[in-house]
Amino acid sequence: MFNTEMNFSTFLYILIFVLLIIVVSIQLILVWKRRDRRFYLKFLGLIYSGLLYNFVEGLLPDKNIGINIMSQNIFAWIVGVGVAFHYFTFIKKEYNLSFIKEFSFSTIAIFALLTLMILFILPYTITGSLSYSRIYFLTFILALLSLAIVLVAKQQIKKMKKHKNIIFKIHDIIGIFSFLGLTSLPLTILIFGDNQFIEQTFFSLGFFVLSLDYFLYPLRKKEIKKSISFEKLSVRETEILMMLLDNPNLKYSELSKILNISEKTLSTHLSNIYKKIEIKSKKEIQEMSKMYKDSLIT
């Protein structure tokens, strides 16, 4: 299309991403003074990643560009891995996903880069075979993602069973499908090779599923606020709860010093808060803060 290697389907996805960027940008301007603008900023960054992925993968490799094919392929794969990592970090934070052992995002990024260099770039530059280097790298990544999807599904199904509201259940289900979108990337390339239509379609669907959750965000936000009965709390109790939601890892001894009250008095306040909003421990407040911190405070 347009004398390039780009398929019509990829061009269509690019148009959809551009439309999403316009919509989200307008909404971001409208909510800029609110605390939850971070949610809109993060989603806008994700959509830009999706646009970049479709643009680069749709155009490269192209014999007419004047750059050798190997260099084009390596650049395209670096972009692809970068976008996939960005996608992964977004859904991990948005759906509060945890795996067998927690690693920092910088550690995961270094691991992904080293894996790409050792299993893809090095074999490709030595052998000149895109097929074999692609198999080495993607088979390893797919094995890791296949293990992870089992954990993700268990976590999201467990959350879904706990939630009574359909909006939250949809959020949990989308968490599973968004991870499947990530898993589809190495899977489709391994099975179908350089089939631009299939590869771009499945991975782009992951972004579009996340977009559905984005548009449900205002409804989810309203339900979250309803689920926490702030009207039942006293002024002091509301202050304490908001501080815990803002700083979920704050120790009670530290909180009592900040509030200038004894730990015994704080314990009494916390006991009242837990009863009134129907939670059992600080752990639940920590989970609530991780998942909905931006939504609770405007």
GIGI-V408108 format. One record per pair of residues at least 12 apart in sequence whose ideal C-beta (glycine too) atoms are under 6 Angstrom apart, sorted by the first residue. I is the first residue (numbers start at 1). GAP is how many residues later the second one is. D is the distance in whole Angstrom. If there is no record, write none. Layout:
BEGIN
I;GAP;D + I;GAP;D
END
This chain:
BEGIN
4;55;6 + 5;57;5 + 6;52;4 + 6;53;6 + 7;189;5 + 7;190;5 + 9;188;5 + 10;44;5 + 10;48;4 + 10;186;6 + 10;190;5 + 13;41;5 + 13;191;5 + 14;40;5 + 17;30;6 + 17;33;5 + 17;34;4 + 20;27;5 + 21;26;5 + 24;19;6 + 24;20;5 + 27;13;6 + 28;12;4 + 34;264;5 + 35;262;5 + 35;263;6 + 36;258;4 + 38;256;6 + 39;255;5 + 43;171;5 + 46;44;5 + 49;34;5 + 49;37;5 + 50;157;4 + 53;30;4 + 54;146;6 + 56;20;6 + 56;23;5 + 57;19;6 + 60;12;5 + 60;16;4 + 61;12;5 + 74;47;6 + 81;35;5 + 84;101;6 + 85;27;6 + 87;95;6 + 89;16;6 + 91;87;5 + 95;80;4 + 96;194;5 + 96;195;5 + 97;55;6 + 99;52;6 + 119;17;5 + 119;18;4 + 119;21;6 + 120;13;5 + 120;17;4 + 123;13;6 + 138;48;4 + 138;51;6 + 138;52;5 + 141;45;5 + 142;44;4 + 142;45;6 + 145;38;5 + 149;30;6 + 149;34;6 + 152;27;5 + 153;23;5 + 156;16;5 + 156;19;5 + 156;20;5 + 159;13;5 + 160;12;4 + 165;58;5 + 167;52;5 + 167;53;5 + 167;56;5 + 174;35;6 + 174;39;5 + 177;32;5 + 178;28;6 + 178;31;6 + 178;32;5 + 181;24;6 + 181;25;2 + 184;18;4 + 185;18;5 + 188;14;5 + 221;74;4 + 224;68;5 + 224;71;5 + 228;49;6 + 229;48;6 + 232;44;4 + 233;43;6 + 237;32;6 + 237;36;5 + 240;29;5 + 241;32;6 + 244;41;5 + 245;44;5 + 245;51;6 + 248;38;4 + 248;41;4 + 252;14;6
END
